[in-house]
Amino acid sequence: MKVIICGAGQVGWQIARHLAGEKNDVTVVDNNPELVRRATDALDVQGVAGFASYPDILDRAGARDADMIIAATHSDEVNMVTCQVAHSIFGIPRKIARLRSASYQNAIYSDLYRREHMPIDVVISPEREVAEAALQRLAAPAAFDTESFMGGQAQLLGIALDEDCPVLNTPLRQLTDLFSTLRAIVVGVRRDDTLFAPEPGDQLFAGDQIYVMAHFKDVNRTLEIFGKTTKKQERIVIIGGGNVGLSVARALENRVDRIRAKMIERNRAQAERAADALERTIVLNGDGLDVNLLAEANIQRADAVLCVTDDDKVNLLAAVRAKSEGCPMAIALVNDPSLVPLMGPLDIDAYINPRATTVSSILRHIRHGRVRTVYSIGDAEAEVIEAQVLSTSPLAGRQIKEIEFPEGVLVGAVMKGDKVIKPLGETRIEDGDVIALFAMADDVPEVERLLQVSIDFF
């Protein structure tokens, strides 16, 4: 597949890395020659320096025979114009644009994005994706990472194992025997900074970070088995009143269970905007690092603090300050992956990586076969792929134990009709079933091959 990626920032870089690693023909376009050089030096991609919305630049990038264009520059307007040029002049079949402004998001519900108006096939909103990720972290406070699959019926949980975890040093196959009714499977383990798909004989140790795929009704029981207590989140303090903070506060206000939220925003105009837009959330204007302001927000009685300003370091410091003032749980928004190892020493419970959520949502529209959801884990080390199995797929009609999955692939859940079941070796995958697969990055192309339909299906 021939793909043009416009914008060589963090998101563009990660997508280019993914696609080039899977032997696609990738060209990166950016008006910063240094970023283009960085991409071409480190990745197997071609590079063009220039403005992505200029027809001659897209022509140089190979737009005449491209299959897809992904517009992920920092400017919404440049991304929109790029897709228009790609459609009107070059007829590129698939156009994906990253749009950050809430005004453009609202327009999705009208008919702005249609071939005869603004020809964008898929609109990606980082702020909306990040707000959803924040709400999922709050829903499972004992997990450092969470993502929903199968219409919310299956949940991926990232759990850090402590010394007091009751199932340490127990082989995974023994766990299956001990908790035979538990609909949960350990699909990934990170140990000593290395992520791998575990074997049935592998044991878990203190300090491991594990990824578990669980039925949504078994999430609390799963967390308890791995030594985590579950507590309802009723009082939340949000530090940062930008697009992400505002989206989270709105979603909390719309929940059936009453949640008391307070917001701290440093910029006065932004704080006033947030106060006007929200009904029940109390908005305080000031510095989220100010101890007196945190006390005014009742931080010592809060169940969680969510630090979502546009500055990673402020988010980390605000999380640390909130915990030192008595808040039991802190979640921080972190763009820079090099800061993630500081989470443990700083005692920050969970983080949200906007880049990973945006990359995941873009990958969902790139994967072959009937892929419904893709979630990128860690620094693009693995993916959880949810896909529908069609009759011509090599998986259809076979038991899981008969399928020759690569070593780095595990089946986490299977949905038959509207019922999600725990996959066993004897489980037969039928036409129309939906499966969730954990796959190490190197094994994703083979997973795609297994999910692909043959040409005669069409």
C-alpha positions as CSV (number, residue, x, y, z in Angstrom):
1,M,0.0,0.0,0.0
2,K,1.3,3.5,-0.9
3,V,0.7,6.0,1.9
4,I,1.5,9.7,2.3
5,I,1.8,11.0,5.8
6,C,1.6,14.7,6.2
7,G,3.2,16.0,9.4
8,A,6.3,14.4,10.9
9,G,5.6,15.2,14.5
10,Q,5.1,12.6,17.2
11,V,1.8,11.2,15.7
12,G,3.0,11.2,12.1
13,W,6.4,9.6,13.2
14,Q,4.6,6.7,15.0
15,I,2.3,6.0,12.1
16,A,5.2,6.1,9.6
17,R,7.1,3.7,11.9
18,H,4.2,1.3,12.0
19,L,3.4,1.3,8.3
20,A,7.1,1.2,7.1
21,G,7.7,-1.7,9.5
22,E,5.0,-3.6,7.7
23,K,6.6,-3.1,4.3
24,N,4.3,-0.4,3.0
25,D,5.5,2.3,0.7
26,V,5.5,5.4,2.9
27,T,6.4,9.0,2.1
28,V,6.5,11.6,4.9
29,V,5.8,15.3,4.2
30,D,6.6,18.2,6.5
31,N,7.5,21.9,6.1
32,N,10.3,21.3,8.7
33,P,13.3,19.8,6.8
34,E,14.9,18.6,10.1
35,L,11.9,16.5,11.0
36,V,11.8,15.0,7.4
37,R,15.5,14.2,7.7
38,R,15.0,12.6,11.1
39,A,12.2,10.4,9.6
40,T,14.2,9.3,6.5
41,D,17.4,8.6,8.6
42,A,15.6,6.4,11.2
43,L,12.8,4.8,9.2
44,D,12.5,3.0,5.8
45,V,10.5,6.0,4.4
46,Q,10.9,8.6,1.7
47,G,10.7,12.3,2.7
48,V,9.6,15.6,1.0
49,A,10.1,18.9,2.7
50,G,7.3,21.5,2.0
51,F,3.8,22.5,2.8
52,A,1.5,19.4,2.6
53,S,-1.5,21.4,1.2
54,Y,0.5,22.5,-1.9
55,P,-0.4,20.5,-5.0
56,D,3.2,20.4,-6.3
57,I,4.5,19.1,-2.9
58,L,1.9,16.3,-2.9
59,D,2.8,15.6,-6.5
60,R,6.5,15.2,-5.5
61,A,5.3,12.9,-2.7
62,G,3.7,10.5,-5.2
63,A,0.1,11.5,-4.8
64,R,-0.8,10.4,-8.4
65,D,-0.7,6.7,-7.4
66,A,-1.1,6.9,-3.6
67,D,-3.7,4.6,-1.9
68,M,-4.1,6.7,1.2
69,I,-3.2,10.1,2.7
70,I,-3.1,10.8,6.4
71,A,-3.1,14.6,7.3
72,A,-1.7,14.9,10.8
73,T,0.0,18.3,10.8
74,H,-0.5,20.7,13.7
75,S,-3.0,22.8,11.8
76,D,-6.7,21.7,11.3
77,E,-7.0,23.9,8.3
78,V,-3.9,22.6,6.6
79,N,-5.2,19.0,7.2
80,M,-8.6,19.8,5.7
81,V,-7.1,21.6,2.6
82,T,-4.6,18.7,2.1
83,C,-7.5,16.2,1.9
84,Q,-9.4,18.5,-0.5
85,V,-6.4,18.8,-2.8
86,A,-5.7,15.0,-2.5
87,H,-9.3,14.4,-3.6
88,S,-9.9,17.1,-6.2
89,I,-6.5,16.9,-8.1
90,F,-5.1,13.4,-7.4
91,G,-8.2,11.3,-6.6
92,I,-6.5,9.6,-3.6
93,P,-9.2,7.0,-2.5
94,R,-8.8,7.2,1.3
95,K,-8.3,10.4,3.2
96,I,-7.8,10.6,7.0
97,A,-7.5,14.0,8.8
98,R,-6.6,14.9,12.4
99,L,-8.9,17.7,13.5
100,R,-8.5,19.2,17.0
101,S,-11.0,22.1,17.1
102,A,-14.3,21.3,18.8
103,S,-16.1,23.4,16.2
104,Y,-15.0,21.1,13.4
105,Q,-16.0,18.1,15.6
106,N,-19.6,19.3,16.0
107,A,-19.8,19.6,12.2
108,I,-19.4,15.8,11.9
109,Y,-23.0,15.4,12.9
110,S,-24.1,17.5,9.9
111,D,-22.9,16.6,6.5
112,L,-19.7,18.7,6.2
113,Y,-17.5,15.7,5.6
114,R,-18.8,14.3,2.3
115,R,-17.2,13.8,-1.1
116,E,-19.1,16.8,-2.6
117,H,-18.3,19.1,0.4
118,M,-15.2,18.4,2.4
119,P,-13.9,15.0,1.1
120,I,-12.5,13.5,4.4
121,D,-13.3,9.8,4.9
122,V,-12.2,9.6,8.5
123,V,-11.9,12.4,11.1
124,I,-9.6,11.7,14.1
125,S,-10.0,13.9,17.2
126,P,-7.1,13.6,19.7
127,E,-8.9,15.6,22.4
128,R,-12.0,13.4,22.1
129,E,-9.9,10.2,22.1
130,V,-7.9,11.4,25.1
131,A,-11.0,12.4,27.1
132,E,-12.5,8.9,26.5
133,A,-9.2,7.4,27.7
134,A,-9.3,9.6,30.8
135,L,-12.8,8.4,31.6
136,Q,-11.7,4.8,31.2
137,R,-8.8,5.3,33.6
138,L,-11.2,6.7,36.2
139,A,-13.6,3.8,35.7
140,A,-10.9,1.3,36.6
141,P,-8.7,3.3,39.0
142,A,-6.5,0.3,40.1
143,A,-5.3,-0.2,36.5
144,F,-2.6,1.9,34.9
145,D,-4.0,1.3,31.4
146,T,-7.5,0.4,30.1
147,E,-9.3,0.1,26.8
148,S,-12.8,-1.2,25.9
149,F,-13.5,-3.8,23.2
150,M,-16.5,-5.6,21.8
151,G,-18.9,-2.7,22.4
152,G,-17.8,-2.3,26.0
153,Q,-18.3,-6.0,26.9
154,A,-14.6,-6.7,27.1
155,Q,-12.0,-4.6,28.9
156,L,-8.2,-4.6,28.5
157,L,-6.6,-3.8,32.0
158,G,-3.0,-2.9,32.6
159,I,-2.2,-4.0,36.2
160,A,1.1,-3.4,38.0
161,L,1.8,-6.4,40.4
162,D,2.9,-5.6,43.9
163,E,4.6,-7.8,46.6
164,D,1.2,-8.5,48.2
165,C,-0.4,-9.8,45.0
166,P,-1.9,-13.2,46.1
167,V,-1.2,-15.1,42.8
168,L,2.6,-14.4,42.4
169,N,4.8,-17.4,41.4
170,T,1.7,-19.3,40.1
171,P,1.8,-20.7,36.6
172,L,-0.8,-19.1,34.4
173,R,-2.4,-22.5,33.5
174,Q,-2.9,-23.1,37.3
175,L,-4.7,-19.7,37.6
176,T,-7.1,-21.0,35.0
177,D,-7.8,-24.0,37.1
178,L,-8.1,-22.0,40.4
179,F,-10.5,-19.4,38.9
180,S,-12.4,-21.6,36.4
181,T,-15.4,-19.2,36.2
182,L,-13.3,-16.0,35.8
183,R,-13.7,-14.7,32.3
184,A,-10.2,-13.1,32.1
185,I,-6.9,-14.0,30.3
186,V,-3.4,-12.6,30.8
187,V,-2.4,-11.7,27.2
188,G,0.8,-9.6,27.8
189,V,3.5,-9.3,30.5
190,R,6.2,-6.5,30.8
191,R,9.2,-7.6,32.8
192,D,12.5,-5.7,33.0
193,D,11.2,-3.3,30.3
194,T,10.5,-6.1,27.9
195,L,7.0,-6.9,26.7
196,F,6.0,-10.5,25.7
197,A,3.0,-12.8,25.2
198,P,3.2,-15.3,28.1
199,E,3.1,-19.1,27.8
200,P,0.7,-21.2,30.0
201,G,3.7,-22.3,32.1
202,D,4.9,-18.8,32.8
203,Q,4.7,-17.4,36.3
204,L,4.1,-13.8,37.4
205,F,6.4,-11.9,39.7
206,A,6.3,-8.7,41.8
207,G,7.2,-5.7,39.6
208,D,5.6,-7.2,36.5
209,Q,3.2,-5.1,34.5
210,I,0.5,-7.4,33.0
211,Y,-2.2,-6.8,30.4
212,V,-5.4,-8.8,31.1
213,M,-8.4,-9.1,28.8
214,A,-11.5,-9.4,31.0
215,H,-15.3,-9.6,30.6
216,F,-16.7,-6.3,31.8
217,K,-18.7,-8.0,34.5
218,D,-15.5,-9.6,35.9
219,V,-13.3,-6.5,35.9
220,N,-13.6,-5.9,39.7
221,R,-13.0,-9.6,40.5
222,T,-10.0,-9.6,38.2
223,L,-8.5,-6.6,39.9
224,E,-9.0,-8.2,43.3
225,I,-7.4,-11.5,42.3
226,F,-4.3,-9.5,41.2
227,G,-4.3,-7.7,44.6
228,K,-6.0,-4.4,43.7
229,T,-8.9,-2.9,45.7
230,T,-11.7,-1.2,43.8
231,K,-13.2,2.0,45.0
232,K,-15.9,4.1,43.5
233,Q,-14.8,7.5,42.2
234,E,-17.2,10.1,43.5
235,R,-15.1,13.3,43.9
236,I,-12.7,14.3,41.0
237,V,-10.4,17.3,40.7
238,I,-9.4,18.2,37.1
239,I,-6.3,20.3,36.6
240,G,-6.5,22.0,33.2
241,G,-9.5,23.4,31.5
242,G,-8.6,23.1,27.9
243,N,-10.4,20.9,25.3
244,V,-9.5,17.6,27.1
245,G,-10.4,18.8,30.6
246,L,-13.6,20.3,29.3
247,S,-14.6,17.1,27.5
248,V,-14.0,15.0,30.6
249,A,-16.0,17.4,32.8
250,R,-18.9,17.4,30.4
251,A,-18.9,13.5,30.2
252,L,-18.8,13.3,34.1
253,E,-21.8,15.7,34.3
254,N,-23.7,13.5,31.8
255,R,-23.1,10.3,33.9
256,V,-26.1,8.8,35.7
257,D,-24.1,8.3,39.0
258,R,-23.5,11.7,40.5
259,I,-19.9,12.7,40.5
260,R,-18.7,15.9,42.1
261,A,-16.0,17.5,39.9
262,K,-13.9,20.6,40.4
263,M,-11.7,22.1,37.8
264,I,-8.6,24.3,38.2
265,E,-7.5,26.4,35.2
266,R,-4.6,28.9,35.2
267,N,-5.7,31.0,32.2
268,R,-8.6,33.3,33.3
269,A,-10.3,33.5,29.9
270,Q,-10.1,29.7,29.5
271,A,-11.5,29.3,33.1
272,E,-14.4,31.6,32.3
273,R,-15.2,29.7,29.1
274,A,-15.2,26.4,31.0
275,A,-17.4,27.9,33.7
276,D,-19.9,29.0,31.1
277,A,-19.9,25.6,29.3
278,L,-20.4,23.5,32.5
279,E,-23.4,23.3,34.7
280,R,-22.5,21.4,37.9
281,T,-18.6,21.6,37.8
282,I,-17.0,24.2,40.1
283,V,-14.3,26.0,38.1
284,L,-11.4,27.7,40.1
285,N,-9.0,30.1,38.4
286,G,-5.4,29.7,39.5
287,D,-2.3,27.5,39.5
288,G,-2.8,23.8,40.0
289,L,0.5,23.6,41.9
290,D,-0.8,26.1,44.5
291,V,-1.3,24.3,47.8
292,N,-3.9,26.8,49.0
293,L,-5.9,26.5,45.8
294,L,-5.7,22.7,46.0
295,A,-7.0,22.9,49.6
296,E,-9.9,25.1,48.3
297,A,-10.7,22.4,45.8
298,N,-10.8,19.9,48.7
299,I,-8.0,17.8,47.3
300,Q,-7.6,15.9,50.5
301,R,-11.2,14.5,50.2
302,A,-11.0,13.8,46.4
303,D,-10.9,10.3,45.1
304,A,-8.7,11.2,42.1
305,V,-6.9,14.0,40.5
306,L,-6.7,14.2,36.7
307,C,-3.9,16.4,35.4
308,V,-4.6,17.3,31.7
309,T,-2.8,20.7,31.0
310,D,-0.9,21.1,27.8
311,D,2.5,20.8,29.6
312,D,3.7,17.3,30.5
313,K,6.0,18.6,33.3
314,V,3.2,20.6,34.9
315,N,1.0,17.5,34.8
316,L,3.6,15.4,36.5
317,L,4.3,18.0,39.2
318,A,0.6,18.7,39.8
319,A,0.0,14.9,40.2
320,V,2.9,14.7,42.8
321,R,1.7,17.8,44.6
322,A,-2.0,16.5,44.8
323,K,-0.8,13.2,46.2
324,S,1.4,14.9,48.8
325,E,-1.7,16.8,49.9
326,G,-3.7,13.6,50.5
327,C,-5.3,12.7,47.2
328,P,-5.1,8.8,46.9
329,M,-5.0,8.6,43.1
330,A,-3.3,10.7,40.4
331,I,-3.6,10.4,36.6
332,A,-1.4,12.5,34.4
333,L,-1.5,13.3,30.6
334,V,2.0,12.7,29.2
335,N,2.9,13.2,25.5
336,D,6.7,12.5,25.9
337,P,7.3,8.8,26.2
338,S,10.7,9.4,27.8
339,L,8.9,10.7,30.9
340,V,6.8,7.5,31.4
341,P,9.6,5.7,33.4
342,L,9.3,8.5,36.0
343,M,5.7,7.4,36.9
344,G,6.9,4.7,39.3
345,P,9.4,6.8,41.3
346,L,7.0,9.8,41.4
347,D,4.1,7.5,42.6
348,I,1.8,8.5,39.8
349,D,-0.9,5.8,39.4
350,A,-1.8,6.0,35.7
351,Y,-1.0,8.1,32.6
352,I,-2.7,8.9,29.4
353,N,-0.6,9.0,26.2
354,P,-2.5,11.2,23.6
355,R,-0.1,10.0,20.9
356,A,-0.9,6.3,21.5
357,T,-4.7,7.0,21.5
358,T,-4.5,8.9,18.2
359,V,-2.2,6.4,16.6
360,S,-4.6,3.6,17.7
361,S,-7.6,5.3,16.2
362,I,-5.7,5.9,12.9
363,L,-4.5,2.3,12.7
364,R,-8.1,1.1,13.0
365,H,-8.7,2.5,9.6
366,I,-5.5,1.2,8.0
367,R,-5.6,-2.5,9.0
368,H,-6.7,-5.0,6.4
369,G,-9.7,-7.4,6.9
370,R,-12.7,-6.6,9.0
371,V,-10.8,-4.8,11.8
372,R,-13.1,-2.9,14.2
373,T,-10.7,-1.6,16.8
374,V,-6.9,-1.4,17.2
375,Y,-5.2,-0.4,20.4
376,S,-1.4,0.3,20.4
377,I,0.4,-0.8,23.6
378,G,3.5,0.8,25.0
379,D,5.8,2.5,22.6
380,A,4.2,0.7,19.6
381,E,5.5,-2.6,20.9
382,A,2.2,-4.5,20.5
383,E,-1.4,-4.1,19.4
384,V,-4.7,-5.5,20.5
385,I,-6.8,-6.0,17.4
386,E,-10.5,-6.6,17.4
387,A,-11.8,-8.0,14.1
388,Q,-14.7,-9.9,12.6
389,V,-14.0,-13.4,11.2
390,L,-15.4,-14.0,7.7
391,S,-16.1,-17.3,6.1
392,T,-13.1,-17.1,3.8
393,S,-10.6,-16.3,6.6
394,P,-8.1,-19.1,7.5
395,L,-9.5,-18.9,11.1
396,A,-13.1,-19.8,10.2
397,G,-14.3,-23.2,11.3
398,R,-11.2,-24.1,13.3
399,Q,-10.6,-24.6,17.0
400,I,-8.1,-22.1,18.5
401,K,-5.6,-24.9,19.4
402,E,-5.6,-25.9,15.6
403,I,-4.7,-22.4,14.4
404,E,-1.0,-21.7,13.9
405,F,-0.7,-18.3,15.6
406,P,2.8,-16.8,15.8
407,E,4.4,-17.0,19.3
408,G,3.7,-13.4,20.1
409,V,-0.1,-13.7,19.5
410,L,-2.8,-14.7,22.0
411,V,-6.6,-14.7,21.7
412,G,-8.0,-12.6,24.5
413,A,-11.8,-12.8,23.9
414,V,-14.3,-14.1,21.5
415,M,-17.8,-12.7,20.8
416,K,-20.4,-15.0,19.4
417,G,-23.6,-13.1,18.5
418,D,-23.9,-10.6,21.3
419,K,-22.2,-12.8,24.0
420,V,-18.6,-12.5,24.9
421,I,-16.9,-15.8,26.1
422,K,-13.5,-16.7,27.5
423,P,-11.5,-18.4,24.7
424,L,-10.3,-22.0,25.3
425,G,-8.2,-24.3,23.1
426,E,-11.4,-26.1,22.2
427,T,-13.3,-22.9,21.2
428,R,-14.2,-23.1,17.6
429,I,-14.0,-19.8,15.6
430,E,-17.0,-19.5,13.3
431,D,-17.9,-17.2,10.5
432,G,-19.2,-13.9,11.9
433,D,-17.5,-14.3,15.3
434,V,-15.6,-11.3,16.6
435,I,-12.2,-11.9,18.2
436,A,-9.7,-9.8,20.2
437,L,-6.1,-10.7,19.6
438,F,-3.0,-9.5,21.5
439,A,-0.1,-9.3,18.9
440,M,3.5,-8.3,19.3
441,A,4.4,-5.6,16.6
442,D,6.5,-8.1,14.5
443,D,3.5,-10.5,14.3
444,V,0.9,-8.0,13.2
445,P,1.4,-8.7,9.4
446,E,0.7,-12.4,10.0
447,V,-2.4,-11.6,12.1
448,E,-3.6,-9.4,9.2
449,R,-3.1,-12.3,6.8
450,L,-5.1,-14.6,9.1
451,L,-7.9,-12.0,9.2
452,Q,-8.0,-11.2,5.5
453,V,-10.7,-12.4,3.2
454,S,-9.9,-14.1,-0.1
455,I,-10.5,-12.1,-3.3
456,D,-13.5,-14.4,-4.3
457,F,-15.4,-13.1,-1.3
458,F,-16.1,-9.9,-3.3
